[in-house]
Amino acid sequence: MTQPIVAVVVTWNRRDLLAESLRASLGQTRRPDRVVVVDNASTDGTDRLLRAEFPGVDAIRTTRNTGGAGGFALGIREALVAAPGALLWLMDDDTVPEPNALQALVDAHAAYPGPAPALVASRVVWTDGRDHPMNTPRRRPWAGRVASERAAGIGCVPIRSASFVSVLVDGSVVRDRGLPIADYFLWNDDFEFTTRVVRGNVGIFCPASVVVHKTAGFASTDTDPGERFFYEVRNKVWLFTRSTGLSPFEKLVYGGRSGLRWASTIARSRDRGTLLRCLVRGLVLGLLRGPRPNDAVLAEATRPPGAGRG
C-alpha cells in the first residue's frame, strides 16, 4: 500500500513567499495528499491569505512565534496524528520546489535497494541555480562500499544529516525517534533532528529533486549572524551534550569543527563584541540547562492569549 504524503510548511511573516511555495507544492506532478501549514503568529496577513487562497490547506496558527523548531515539531505532530503511516515532506516557507521535486523524492525512497530510507533530501539551489551553501547535506563519512553503491545505483548519495528545506522523512521513524526539539527555536534544530532520524538508518541525498531556496542573499548561516549567534552556540552545546543523534566520536569531530567555525565567524565579523557576548551566553546557558520538554513549549505556543498556565 502506498504511503500517504503530508507536506509540512512552517511560516513567519513571509506571506508572498509562502503563497509561491504553496502554489508550487500543490502543482507537483505527484501532489502531497495533505498540506499542513504552521503559521508562527505572523502579523502580515498570512492567516487571511490561507483562508482566501488555500482553503484546502490545514492551517495551524500559534499565539507566539515558536521558531522553525517549534513550528516543525507542531506540524509534524499534527501530521502524524492524522496520518500515522505518512511520509512527511518538510519545507520552509521560502522554499519553491520544481514541479518534479516530490516525485523524485518518492521514487528514490521506493527504489532504494535495501532497508527503506528514513530520510531523502532534495538538492537546494539559490535563485541563480547555484547550490545553496546554507543547505548542503552532510555526506555520511565512512558510508561503506555497499551503502555507497546502493545509493549510487539510483543516482543518490549517502548522507548523515540534512536541512528542513525539502526533505522527505518516514513518519514511522519519527514516531520511534521523536519530534524536532521545539526549544531550539532556530538553528541546528534540523541538524539535531535529522542526525537522530538517520543514526542507524539510511539517509540519502537525491540530486534529481530540486528546490529553490529564496533567501535574501547567497550566503551560509555563519556570515555575521549578529544576535542569532546565541542560538547557534547554545543549540550546538545542547546537541553535543544531550542529543542522541551523534555518536561520541561524531560529537568530538563535529564539536571541533564547530569551535573552529565559531572562531572564524567572530574573526571576520564587523561586530565582534556582539558575537563574543552571544558566545559566552550560549555556552553558559547551554551547559546549565537543557531544552524544555516539547509539551511545555508547544502548550505555550497554542494557549489562547490571556490564558493562565493552569
Backbone as CSV, one residue per row, in Angstrom:
resi,resn,N_x,N_y,N_z,CA_x,CA_y,CA_z,C_x,C_y,C_z
1,MET,0.843,-1.197,0.000,0.000,0.000,0.000,0.883,1.254,0.000
2,THR,0.546,2.191,-0.878,1.319,3.422,-0.992,1.136,4.284,0.244
3,GLN,2.247,4.773,0.774,2.171,5.641,1.949,1.637,7.015,1.565
4,PRO,0.724,7.584,2.350,0.294,8.960,2.088,1.445,9.925,2.344
5,ILE,1.388,11.074,1.707,2.420,12.084,1.867,1.790,13.352,2.410
6,VAL,2.326,13.823,3.522,1.857,15.061,4.135,2.985,16.087,4.069
7,ALA,2.729,17.209,3.400,3.686,18.301,3.379,3.498,19.149,4.632
8,VAL,4.593,19.503,5.282,4.559,20.358,6.466,5.408,21.590,6.177
9,VAL,4.765,22.758,6.210,5.443,24.020,5.904,5.310,24.943,7.114
10,VAL,6.419,25.541,7.514,6.410,26.477,8.641,6.664,27.881,8.105
11,THR,5.861,28.850,8.568,5.994,30.209,8.041,5.939,31.246,9.149
12,TRP,6.588,32.369,8.886,6.522,33.527,9.783,6.758,34.792,8.971
13,ASN,5.702,35.553,8.778,5.767,36.873,8.140,6.440,36.868,6.771
14,ARG,6.105,35.844,5.962,6.590,35.825,4.582,5.442,35.390,3.675
15,ARG,4.372,36.174,3.743,3.128,35.814,3.063,3.321,35.539,1.572
16,ASP,4.011,36.434,0.874,4.150,36.279,-0.576,5.000,35.071,-0.938
17,LEU,6.093,34.868,-0.210,6.914,33.684,-0.461,6.152,32.405,-0.122
18,LEU,5.389,32.444,0.963,4.584,31.281,1.328,3.602,30.941,0.216
19,ALA,2.940,31.948,-0.343,1.981,31.710,-1.427,2.675,31.050,-2.611
20,GLU,3.868,31.535,-2.952,4.616,30.942,-4.069,5.006,29.497,-3.763
21,SER,5.436,29.265,-2.531,5.811,27.914,-2.126,4.624,26.959,-2.182
22,LEU,3.466,27.390,-1.670,2.289,26.526,-1.664,1.786,26.252,-3.072
23,ARG,1.806,27.256,-3.932,1.367,27.023,-5.319,2.255,25.976,-5.992
24,ALA,3.566,26.079,-5.753,4.487,25.111,-6.341,4.302,23.722,-5.735
25,SER,4.030,23.668,-4.443,3.830,22.373,-3.776,2.557,21.695,-4.245
26,LEU,1.496,22.480,-4.401,0.222,21.922,-4.850,0.215,21.638,-6.348
27,GLY,1.184,22.191,-7.071,1.286,21.955,-8.507,2.258,20.855,-8.875
28,GLN,2.682,20.042,-7.913,3.628,18.962,-8.173,3.036,17.884,-9.079
29,THR,3.900,17.220,-9.835,3.446,16.082,-10.636,2.928,14.959,-9.733
30,ARG,3.479,14.867,-8.531,2.936,13.975,-7.505,2.546,14.891,-6.344
31,ARG,1.269,15.249,-6.278,0.810,16.167,-5.247,0.833,15.505,-3.872
32,PRO,1.168,16.273,-2.840,1.017,15.725,-1.480,-0.458,15.461,-1.188
33,ASP,-0.726,14.457,-0.382,-2.113,14.115,-0.051,-2.716,15.111,0.934
34,ARG,-1.866,15.782,1.664,-2.331,16.753,2.646,-1.233,17.776,2.855
35,VAL,-1.616,18.997,3.143,-0.636,20.048,3.411,-0.984,20.688,4.756
36,VAL,-0.005,20.719,5.652,-0.151,21.363,6.954,0.757,22.586,6.978
37,VAL,0.182,23.743,7.250,0.969,24.972,7.378,0.902,25.449,8.821
38,VAL,2.058,25.632,9.425,2.124,26.197,10.774,2.474,27.671,10.631
39,ASP,1.522,28.522,10.974,1.704,29.977,10.923,2.157,30.437,12.301
40,ASN,3.420,30.819,12.389,4.032,31.174,13.671,3.650,32.592,14.101
41,ALA,2.348,32.804,14.312,1.855,34.097,14.799,2.264,35.245,13.883
42,SER,2.168,35.034,12.574,2.511,36.083,11.610,1.598,37.289,11.776
43,THR,2.138,38.451,11.445,1.369,39.702,11.552,1.197,40.382,10.197
44,ASP,1.479,39.658,9.113,1.452,40.259,7.774,0.264,39.813,6.929
45,GLY,-0.754,39.250,7.563,-1.922,38.814,6.819,-1.835,37.398,6.286
46,THR,-0.883,36.619,6.780,-0.749,35.229,6.342,-2.021,34.431,6.600
47,ASP,-2.655,34.671,7.745,-3.875,33.930,8.064,-4.982,34.222,7.047
48,ARG,-5.098,35.462,6.620,-6.111,35.820,5.617,-5.788,35.191,4.260
49,LEU,-4.505,35.182,3.910,-4.084,34.537,2.664,-4.486,33.075,2.647
50,LEU,-4.220,32.369,3.732,-4.518,30.941,3.780,-6.015,30.689,3.661
51,ARG,-6.813,31.500,4.326,-8.263,31.311,4.243,-8.794,31.613,2.842
52,ALA,-8.256,32.661,2.211,-8.798,33.106,0.927,-8.302,32.275,-0.257
53,GLU,-7.013,31.950,-0.270,-6.435,31.328,-1.455,-6.123,29.849,-1.299
54,PHE,-6.012,29.371,-0.065,-5.639,27.971,0.145,-6.568,27.324,1.171
55,PRO,-7.865,27.289,0.874,-8.815,26.749,1.860,-8.645,25.258,2.125
56,GLY,-7.994,24.544,1.201,-7.787,23.111,1.402,-6.603,22.762,2.261
57,VAL,-5.824,23.769,2.624,-4.647,23.554,3.470,-5.058,23.544,4.937
58,ASP,-4.476,22.655,5.709,-4.734,22.616,7.154,-3.801,23.604,7.846
59,ALA,-4.348,24.716,8.301,-3.536,25.778,8.904,-3.595,25.705,10.417
60,ILE,-2.425,25.778,11.033,-2.301,25.843,12.486,-1.683,27.192,12.816
61,ARG,-2.388,28.023,13.539,-1.862,29.345,13.889,-1.504,29.369,15.367
62,THR,-0.249,29.666,15.648,0.195,29.739,17.029,-0.083,31.132,17.593
63,THR,-0.032,31.236,18.899,-0.235,32.535,19.545,1.075,33.252,19.825
64,ARG,2.191,32.591,19.536,3.512,33.196,19.666,4.438,32.510,18.683
65,ASN,5.497,33.200,18.314,6.447,32.633,17.365,7.285,31.556,18.047
66,THR,7.211,30.334,17.539,7.956,29.211,18.111,9.236,28.916,17.349
67,GLY,9.553,29.737,16.328,10.713,29.461,15.503,10.482,28.252,14.616
68,GLY,11.480,27.955,13.787,11.364,26.793,12.923,11.262,25.500,13.713
69,ALA,11.992,25.416,14.814,11.999,24.186,15.615,10.616,23.878,16.172
70,GLY,9.985,24.869,16.816,8.656,24.656,17.366,7.622,24.449,16.276
71,GLY,7.766,25.182,15.169,6.809,25.036,14.077,6.822,23.646,13.479
72,PHE,7.994,23.109,13.233,8.062,21.765,12.661,7.642,20.703,13.676
73,ALA,7.980,20.897,14.931,7.512,19.946,15.948,5.994,19.907,15.988
74,LEU,5.374,21.083,15.942,3.917,21.161,15.990,3.292,20.590,14.718
75,GLY,3.841,20.947,13.562,3.287,20.474,12.302,3.444,18.976,12.116
76,ILE,4.599,18.442,12.484,4.814,17.002,12.356,3.910,16.242,13.321
77,ARG,3.762,16.763,14.525,2.868,16.116,15.482,1.453,16.035,14.932
78,GLU,0.967,17.132,14.355,-0.364,17.151,13.768,-0.465,16.188,12.597
79,ALA,0.545,16.158,11.750,0.526,15.282,10.579,0.468,13.814,10.977
80,LEU,1.206,13.438,12.009,1.250,12.034,12.407,-0.006,11.597,13.160
81,VAL,-0.692,12.551,13.772,-1.985,12.208,14.387,-2.997,11.862,13.292
82,ALA,-3.011,12.655,12.229,-3.977,12.450,11.149,-3.584,11.295,10.231
83,ALA,-2.286,11.076,10.033,-1.819,10.042,9.101,-0.584,9.368,9.687
84,PRO,-0.770,8.417,10.603,0.359,7.816,11.334,1.411,7.173,10.440
85,GLY,1.017,6.659,9.278,1.976,5.969,8.416,2.515,6.817,7.289
86,ALA,2.409,8.120,7.405,2.739,9.008,6.293,4.238,9.212,6.109
87,LEU,4.571,9.589,4.881,5.865,10.200,4.610,5.676,11.704,4.751
88,LEU,6.623,12.367,5.395,6.487,13.790,5.701,7.437,14.592,4.821
89,TRP,6.880,15.530,4.067,7.690,16.402,3.207,7.828,17.737,3.917
90,LEU,9.011,18.018,4.441,9.237,19.180,5.294,9.877,20.312,4.500
91,MET,9.316,21.534,4.645,9.815,22.681,3.887,9.651,23.974,4.656
92,ASP,10.618,24.887,4.450,10.469,26.262,4.924,9.569,27.038,3.967
93,ASP,9.101,28.199,4.427,8.165,28.983,3.615,8.819,29.697,2.447
94,ASP,10.150,29.743,2.405,10.829,30.364,1.263,11.421,29.317,0.324
95,THR,10.863,28.118,0.363,11.286,27.020,-0.495,10.286,26.852,-1.632
96,VAL,10.769,26.906,-2.866,9.904,26.748,-4.033,10.364,25.510,-4.809
97,PRO,9.627,24.413,-4.700,10.055,23.177,-5.361,9.778,23.197,-6.863
98,GLU,10.704,22.617,-7.635,10.462,22.393,-9.054,9.328,21.374,-9.197
99,PRO,8.633,21.355,-10.344,7.415,20.531,-10.468,7.597,19.055,-10.144
100,ASN,8.793,18.499,-10.370,9.009,17.071,-10.152,9.752,16.772,-8.856
101,ALA,9.874,17.769,-7.990,10.703,17.605,-6.788,10.195,16.492,-5.882
102,LEU,8.907,16.488,-5.604,8.370,15.475,-4.696,8.390,14.092,-5.340
103,GLN,8.044,14.009,-6.609,8.051,12.707,-7.291,9.440,12.087,-7.253
104,ALA,10.472,12.907,-7.443,11.837,12.386,-7.403,12.193,11.846,-6.021
105,LEU,11.748,12.532,-4.972,11.995,12.041,-3.613,11.294,10.708,-3.376
106,VAL,10.030,10.638,-3.801,9.251,9.409,-3.620,9.863,8.257,-4.408
107,ASP,10.287,8.534,-5.638,10.899,7.492,-6.460,12.179,6.971,-5.825
108,ALA,13.010,7.877,-5.296,14.250,7.453,-4.658,13.963,6.622,-3.410
109,HIS,12.968,7.038,-2.650,12.581,6.285,-1.449,12.140,4.874,-1.808
110,ALA,11.366,4.740,-2.895,10.837,3.434,-3.298,11.901,2.566,-3.966
111,ALA,12.844,3.185,-4.672,13.800,2.425,-5.475,15.029,1.975,-4.709
112,TYR,15.255,2.523,-3.524,16.468,2.177,-2.792,16.520,0.667,-2.548
113,PRO,17.595,-0.008,-2.961,17.663,-1.474,-2.893,18.151,-1.988,-1.540
114,GLY,17.405,-1.700,-0.517,17.766,-2.129,0.827,16.694,-1.664,1.782
115,PRO,17.019,-1.552,3.070,16.037,-1.019,4.019,15.569,0.360,3.565
116,ALA,14.268,0.610,3.677,13.712,1.879,3.201,14.417,3.048,3.875
117,PRO,14.789,4.073,3.112,15.455,5.228,3.726,14.560,5.902,4.768
118,ALA,15.176,6.317,5.853,14.454,7.102,6.849,14.290,8.530,6.376
119,LEU,15.140,8.938,5.438,15.181,10.340,5.022,15.743,10.440,3.609
120,VAL,15.086,11.269,2.774,15.586,11.576,1.433,15.565,13.093,1.275
121,ALA,16.715,13.684,0.959,16.839,15.136,0.890,16.966,15.613,-0.548
122,SER,16.400,16.791,-0.817,16.471,17.405,-2.137,17.780,18.154,-2.341
123,ARG,18.057,18.448,-3.609,19.116,19.391,-3.948,18.549,20.796,-3.822
124,VAL,19.222,21.642,-3.077,18.737,23.002,-2.816,19.612,23.993,-3.573
125,VAL,18.989,24.800,-4.411,19.724,25.806,-5.175,19.205,27.187,-4.817
126,TRP,20.019,28.182,-5.123,19.592,29.566,-4.946,18.881,30.028,-6.208
127,THR,18.473,31.277,-6.239,17.670,31.781,-7.354,18.428,31.784,-8.684
128,ASP,19.762,31.741,-8.649,20.537,31.732,-9.891,20.983,30.333,-10.293
129,GLY,20.504,29.304,-9.566,20.814,27.930,-9.925,22.025,27.333,-9.241
130,ARG,22.784,28.140,-8.499,23.935,27.590,-7.768,23.470,26.809,-6.548
131,ASP,24.206,25.760,-6.200,23.898,25.020,-4.977,23.996,25.964,-3.790
132,HIS,22.966,25.950,-2.940,22.913,26.898,-1.828,23.833,26.431,-0.696
133,PRO,24.766,27.276,-0.245,25.706,26.855,0.805,25.049,26.637,2.164
134,MET,23.820,27.143,2.335,23.137,27.000,3.614,22.504,25.627,3.782
135,ASN,22.350,24.893,2.694,21.532,23.679,2.740,22.203,22.465,2.108
136,THR,23.514,22.362,2.236,24.220,21.216,1.674,24.172,20.054,2.657
137,PRO,23.549,18.931,2.269,23.511,17.781,3.193,24.922,17.288,3.508
138,ARG,25.120,16.834,4.727,26.423,16.293,5.108,26.521,14.851,4.648
139,ARG,27.507,14.580,3.802,27.716,13.206,3.347,28.048,12.317,4.541
140,ARG,27.618,11.080,4.451,27.911,10.146,5.542,29.374,9.715,5.431
141,PRO,30.196,10.071,6.417,31.587,9.628,6.370,31.670,8.123,6.598
142,TRP,32.606,7.500,5.933,32.786,6.052,6.084,31.471,5.296,5.845
143,ALA,30.786,5.672,4.770,29.491,5.050,4.471,29.639,3.574,4.130
144,GLY,30.776,3.193,3.596,30.980,1.801,3.225,30.611,1.561,1.768
145,ARG,31.198,0.533,1.200,31.007,0.256,-0.226,29.563,-0.091,-0.553
146,VAL,28.932,-0.937,0.262,27.575,-1.381,-0.045,26.598,-0.211,-0.030
147,ALA,26.644,0.601,1.024,25.730,1.736,1.126,25.965,2.728,-0.008
148,SER,27.233,2.974,-0.344,27.545,3.913,-1.419,27.063,3.398,-2.763
149,GLU,27.241,2.100,-3.014,26.802,1.525,-4.290,25.285,1.486,-4.388
150,ARG,24.618,1.184,-3.288,23.149,1.181,-3.318,22.609,2.571,-3.655
151,ALA,23.170,3.584,-3.021,22.721,4.948,-3.286,23.077,5.379,-4.707
152,ALA,24.301,5.095,-5.114,24.734,5.493,-6.449,23.900,4.818,-7.537
153,GLY,23.438,3.608,-7.276,22.641,2.887,-8.252,21.333,3.564,-8.601
154,ILE,20.846,4.440,-7.719,19.618,5.194,-8.007,19.915,6.688,-8.125
155,GLY,21.183,7.010,-8.354,21.564,8.407,-8.563,21.606,9.241,-7.303
156,CYS,21.850,8.607,-6.169,21.841,9.314,-4.881,23.172,9.154,-4.159
157,VAL,23.275,9.789,-2.994,24.493,9.779,-2.184,24.101,9.557,-0.726
158,PRO,24.807,8.699,0.017,24.501,8.540,1.452,24.832,9.824,2.211
159,ILE,23.943,10.220,3.117,24.175,11.426,3.908,23.941,11.137,5.388
160,ARG,24.491,12.019,6.209,24.363,11.898,7.663,23.335,12.851,8.230
161,SER,23.075,13.978,7.535,22.105,14.949,8.016,21.617,15.791,6.849
162,ALA,20.571,16.580,7.100,20.014,17.444,6.058,19.319,18.611,6.731
163,SER,18.855,19.573,5.922,18.134,20.720,6.461,16.637,20.518,6.266
164,PHE,15.848,21.430,6.821,14.401,21.372,6.661,13.935,22.010,5.345
165,VAL,14.860,22.275,4.446,14.498,22.841,3.151,14.316,21.693,2.164
166,SER,13.154,21.081,2.210,12.750,19.958,1.366,13.469,18.667,1.699
167,VAL,12.893,17.952,2.620,13.374,16.633,2.983,12.164,15.746,3.232
168,LEU,12.214,14.509,2.723,11.145,13.530,2.900,11.555,12.584,4.020
169,VAL,10.743,12.536,5.080,11.083,11.760,6.276,9.993,10.724,6.527
170,ASP,10.405,9.521,6.874,9.464,8.446,7.180,8.847,8.678,8.554
171,GLY,7.532,8.850,8.592,6.850,9.136,9.848,6.995,8.037,10.878
172,SER,7.140,6.791,10.444,7.291,5.702,11.416,8.604,5.832,12.172
173,VAL,9.640,6.341,11.516,10.915,6.557,12.192,10.796,7.718,13.174
174,VAL,10.050,8.754,12.787,9.849,9.893,13.682,9.105,9.455,14.944
175,ARG,8.117,8.592,14.792,7.393,8.106,15.977,8.329,7.356,16.917
176,ASP,9.339,6.714,16.346,10.297,5.977,17.167,11.363,6.896,17.758
177,ARG,11.855,7.864,16.975,12.982,8.683,17.391,12.569,10.009,18.032
178,GLY,11.338,10.454,17.783,10.885,11.687,18.410,10.845,12.870,17.461
179,LEU,10.091,13.885,17.858,9.913,15.108,17.084,11.155,15.991,17.145
180,PRO,11.227,17.003,16.278,12.242,18.049,16.489,12.082,18.652,17.883
181,ILE,13.158,19.154,18.439,13.121,19.710,19.790,12.720,21.177,19.706
182,ALA,11.512,21.472,20.165,10.915,22.793,19.960,11.710,23.914,20.599
183,ASP,12.362,23.644,21.720,13.047,24.710,22.455,14.322,25.191,21.758
184,TYR,14.754,24.514,20.692,15.895,25.012,19.926,15.554,26.357,19.276
185,PHE,14.285,26.589,18.994,13.767,27.809,18.371,14.269,27.944,16.933
186,LEU,15.536,28.252,16.746,16.099,28.270,15.394,17.573,27.888,15.448
187,TRP,18.037,27.379,14.326,19.414,26.923,14.102,19.712,25.593,14.798
188,ASN,20.215,24.682,14.001,20.665,23.355,14.436,19.528,22.414,14.822
189,ASP,18.274,22.901,14.799,17.153,22.014,15.081,17.031,20.934,14.011
190,ASP,17.238,21.314,12.735,17.161,20.325,11.665,18.362,19.384,11.695
191,PHE,19.536,19.907,12.034,20.723,19.062,12.152,20.531,18.020,13.248
192,GLU,20.078,18.463,14.410,19.856,17.525,15.517,18.804,16.486,15.151
193,PHE,17.686,16.953,14.587,16.576,16.054,14.255,16.988,15.036,13.199
194,THR,17.612,15.485,12.116,17.930,14.552,11.038,19.054,13.588,11.418
195,THR,20.013,14.020,12.230,21.026,13.059,12.674,20.397,11.985,13.563
196,ARG,19.414,12.387,14.350,18.716,11.425,15.218,17.897,10.444,14.383
197,VAL,17.264,10.933,13.320,16.466,10.082,12.438,17.354,9.121,11.649
198,VAL,18.495,9.605,11.186,19.355,8.814,10.303,20.245,7.836,11.066
199,ARG,20.580,8.131,12.319,21.514,7.266,13.045,21.011,5.823,13.069
200,GLY,21.801,4.918,12.525,21.419,3.516,12.439,20.466,3.218,11.302
201,ASN,20.092,4.240,10.536,19.178,4.084,9.405,19.842,4.598,8.134
202,VAL,19.073,4.626,7.061,19.570,5.097,5.770,19.084,6.514,5.517
203,GLY,19.996,7.400,5.146,19.653,8.734,4.691,20.332,8.972,3.363
204,ILE,19.615,9.518,2.375,20.213,9.734,1.059,19.874,11.121,0.520
205,PHE,20.781,11.629,-0.292,20.620,12.903,-0.994,20.235,12.590,-2.428
206,CYS,19.151,13.205,-2.914,18.602,12.926,-4.242,18.751,14.167,-5.129
207,PRO,19.803,14.257,-5.944,20.011,15.452,-6.778,18.908,15.682,-7.806
208,ALA,18.139,14.643,-8.147,17.070,14.805,-9.137,15.905,15.623,-8.596
209,SER,15.801,15.730,-7.284,14.764,16.549,-6.652,15.353,17.921,-6.365
210,VAL,14.850,18.939,-7.063,15.436,20.275,-6.978,14.423,21.264,-6.429
211,VAL,14.863,22.056,-5.457,14.045,23.146,-4.920,14.881,24.415,-4.898
212,VAL,14.209,25.544,-5.001,14.877,26.839,-4.957,14.645,27.448,-3.575
213,HIS,15.749,27.781,-2.885,15.649,28.407,-1.572,15.817,29.910,-1.764
214,LYS,14.734,30.655,-1.648,14.734,32.077,-1.983,15.119,32.939,-0.783
215,THR,16.325,32.709,-0.303,16.856,33.569,0.756,17.236,34.926,0.161
216,ALA,17.384,35.915,1.038,17.692,37.260,0.561,19.049,37.335,-0.118
217,GLY,19.998,36.508,0.319,21.325,36.526,-0.262,21.899,35.135,-0.379
218,PHE,22.988,35.027,-1.118,23.669,33.751,-1.320,24.792,33.657,-0.297
219,ALA,24.470,33.069,0.844,25.457,33.001,1.922,25.077,31.881,2.874
220,SER,26.047,31.432,3.644,25.791,30.408,4.651,25.358,31.073,5.950
221,THR,24.956,30.268,6.911,24.413,30.802,8.162,25.460,31.479,9.036
222,ASP,26.763,31.233,8.770,27.795,31.798,9.643,28.344,33.124,9.125
223,THR,27.596,33.797,8.239,28.026,35.089,7.730,27.504,36.194,8.631
224,ASP,28.315,36.598,9.588,27.999,37.685,10.523,26.558,37.589,11.048
225,PRO,26.254,36.587,11.875,24.871,36.313,12.268,24.273,37.259,13.299
226,GLY,25.052,38.105,13.943,24.514,39.025,14.939,23.993,38.288,16.167
227,GLU,22.880,38.789,16.714,22.333,38.230,17.953,21.915,36.764,17.807
228,ARG,21.629,36.335,16.594,21.228,34.938,16.387,22.356,33.956,16.675
229,PHE,23.569,34.457,16.785,24.705,33.586,17.087,24.508,32.868,18.419
230,PHE,23.746,33.461,19.310,23.433,32.821,20.589,22.804,31.444,20.370
231,TYR,21.848,31.368,19.441,21.163,30.092,19.191,22.112,29.068,18.582
232,GLU,23.004,29.527,17.712,23.999,28.617,17.145,24.821,27.977,18.257
233,VAL,25.282,28.771,19.202,26.156,28.261,20.260,25.372,27.416,21.260
234,ARG,24.286,27.979,21.799,23.523,27.229,22.809,23.031,25.895,22.260
235,ASN,22.490,25.918,21.041,21.917,24.696,20.484,22.976,23.657,20.154
236,LYS,24.156,24.116,19.725,25.235,23.154,19.492,25.682,22.527,20.816
237,VAL,25.727,23.322,21.875,26.084,22.761,23.182,25.044,21.717,23.587
238,TRP,23.760,22.040,23.406,22.710,21.056,23.694,22.906,19.793,22.866
239,LEU,23.208,19.978,21.573,23.348,18.830,20.677,24.505,17.941,21.106
240,PHE,25.648,18.553,21.422,26.836,17.769,21.748,26.776,17.161,23.147
241,THR,25.973,17.728,24.032,25.940,17.215,25.405,24.692,16.405,25.725
242,ARG,23.614,16.572,24.950,22.354,15.937,25.339,21.667,15.124,24.251
243,SER,21.976,15.367,22.994,21.282,14.678,21.911,21.831,13.271,21.702
244,THR,20.965,12.374,21.236,21.382,11.013,20.881,21.628,10.886,19.383
245,GLY,21.588,12.003,18.658,21.728,11.937,17.210,23.125,11.574,16.748
246,LEU,24.148,11.960,17.489,25.529,11.713,17.105,26.199,10.736,18.066
247,SER,27.100,9.952,17.542,27.903,9.068,18.386,28.934,9.900,19.141
248,PRO,29.544,9.365,20.187,30.582,10.119,20.903,31.712,10.588,19.994
249,PHE,32.134,9.736,19.071,33.201,10.137,18.148,32.730,11.266,17.236
250,GLU,31.503,11.171,16.726,30.979,12.226,15.871,30.864,13.542,16.626
251,LYS,30.460,13.475,17.880,30.366,14.701,18.678,31.738,15.354,18.814
252,LEU,32.770,14.542,18.972,34.121,15.075,19.080,34.533,15.766,17.779
253,VAL,34.253,15.105,16.651,34.643,15.656,15.346,33.854,16.922,15.037
254,TYR,32.520,16.829,15.133,31.685,17.987,14.809,31.888,19.119,15.819
255,GLY,32.145,18.760,17.070,32.404,19.788,18.071,33.664,20.581,17.759
256,GLY,34.719,19.873,17.340,35.940,20.553,16.960,35.745,21.466,15.763
257,ARG,35.004,20.989,14.777,34.729,21.810,13.596,33.904,23.037,13.958
258,SER,32.950,22.857,14.849,32.115,23.991,15.256,32.947,25.056,15.948
259,GLY,33.845,24.627,16.829,34.700,25.587,17.516,35.547,26.393,16.543
260,LEU,36.100,25.723,15.541,36.901,26.423,14.534,36.039,27.391,13.727
261,ARG,34.824,26.969,13.397,33.936,27.841,12.620,33.506,29.045,13.440
262,TRP,33.240,28.838,14.735,32.891,29.987,15.597,34.029,30.995,15.629
263,ALA,35.237,30.504,15.771,36.394,31.400,15.821,36.527,32.188,14.515
264,SER,36.307,31.496,13.393,36.390,32.164,12.100,35.285,33.195,11.934
265,THR,34.077,32.853,12.362,32.941,33.774,12.253,33.202,35.042,13.059
266,ILE,33.688,34.880,14.279,33.970,36.040,15.138,35.097,36.887,14.549
267,ALA,36.135,36.221,14.041,37.278,36.947,13.490,36.881,37.793,12.283
268,ARG,35.920,37.303,11.477,35.518,38.019,10.266,34.403,39.032,10.507
269,SER,33.818,39.008,11.690,32.655,39.846,11.967,33.013,41.326,12.103
270,ARG,32.066,42.170,11.726,32.208,43.608,11.939,31.705,44.014,13.320
271,ASP,31.129,43.059,14.039,30.584,43.344,15.366,31.009,42.224,16.315
272,ARG,32.279,42.138,16.557,32.808,41.033,17.359,32.292,41.064,18.790
273,GLY,32.027,42.262,19.299,31.525,42.359,20.665,30.219,41.615,20.845
274,THR,29.295,41.792,19.905,28.012,41.093,19.977,28.208,39.594,19.918
275,LEU,29.042,39.128,18.999,29.243,37.689,18.863,29.933,37.092,20.082
276,LEU,30.864,37.820,20.662,31.527,37.314,21.860,30.548,37.210,23.027
277,ARG,29.677,38.208,23.174,28.653,38.133,24.235,27.716,36.947,23.990
278,CYS,27.329,36.735,22.732,26.450,35.609,22.409,27.150,34.275,22.640
279,LEU,28.446,34.246,22.363,29.220,33.022,22.596,29.220,32.659,24.075
280,VAL,29.528,33.619,24.926,29.581,33.353,26.370,28.197,32.967,26.884
281,ARG,27.183,33.730,26.478,25.816,33.443,26.945,25.349,32.067,26.467
282,GLY,25.641,31.742,25.214,25.236,30.447,24.680,25.922,29.294,25.380
283,LEU,27.220,29.441,25.650,27.953,28.390,26.346,27.416,28.185,27.754
284,VAL,27.192,29.283,28.472,26.741,29.193,29.857,25.343,28.576,29.937
285,LEU,24.410,29.131,29.170,23.037,28.620,29.244,22.914,27.213,28.673
286,GLY,23.722,26.908,27.657,23.686,25.565,27.096,24.173,24.510,28.075
287,LEU,25.139,24.876,28.890,25.679,23.930,29.866,24.834,23.849,31.131
288,LEU,24.207,24.973,31.531,23.469,24.999,32.790,22.142,24.254,32.728
289,ARG,21.474,24.316,31.584,20.183,23.626,31.483,19.966,23.121,30.075
290,GLY,19.153,22.073,29.978,18.829,21.533,28.669,17.525,22.108,28.143
291,PRO,17.134,21.717,26.937,15.875,22.208,26.366,14.670,21.727,27.160
292,ARG,13.653,22.575,27.225,12.412,22.195,27.899,11.680,21.122,27.107
293,PRO,10.824,20.322,27.759,10.050,19.311,27.033,9.166,19.952,25.970
294,ASN,8.986,19.250,24.854,8.152,19.767,23.776,6.746,20.120,24.229
295,ASP,6.164,19.285,25.079,4.786,19.534,25.512,4.662,20.910,26.158
296,ALA,5.654,21.285,26.959,5.594,22.579,27.639,5.744,23.726,26.649
297,VAL,6.690,23.601,25.717,6.930,24.672,24.741,5.734,24.838,23.818
298,LEU,5.194,23.727,23.327,4.086,23.808,22.370,2.786,24.219,23.049
299,ALA,2.634,23.865,24.321,1.441,24.318,25.050,1.428,25.833,25.167
300,GLU,2.584,26.429,25.424,2.668,27.883,25.497,2.330,28.527,24.156
301,ALA,2.734,27.881,23.077,2.548,28.458,21.741,1.117,28.338,21.239
302,THR,0.351,27.437,21.806,-1.026,27.234,21.341,-2.063,27.659,22.373
303,ARG,-1.600,28.181,23.516,-2.519,28.626,24.559,-3.185,29.941,24.091
304,PRO,-4.497,30.071,24.267,-5.169,31.323,23.883,-4.573,32.517,24.604
305,PRO,-4.489,33.660,23.936,-3.948,34.869,24.598,-4.676,35.167,25.907
306,GLY,-3.913,35.453,26.951,-4.504,35.798,28.232,-4.790,34.606,29.113
307,ALA,-4.658,33.386,28.553,-4.955,32.202,29.372,-3.814,31.950,30.344
308,GLY,-4.130,31.483,31.530,-3.116,31.184,32.535,-2.445,29.856,32.260
309,ARG,-1.467,29.551,33.077,-0.734,28.294,32.920,-1.515,27.113,33.472
310,GLY,-2.549,27.345,34.253,-3.350,26.264,34.764,-2.726,25.565,35.941
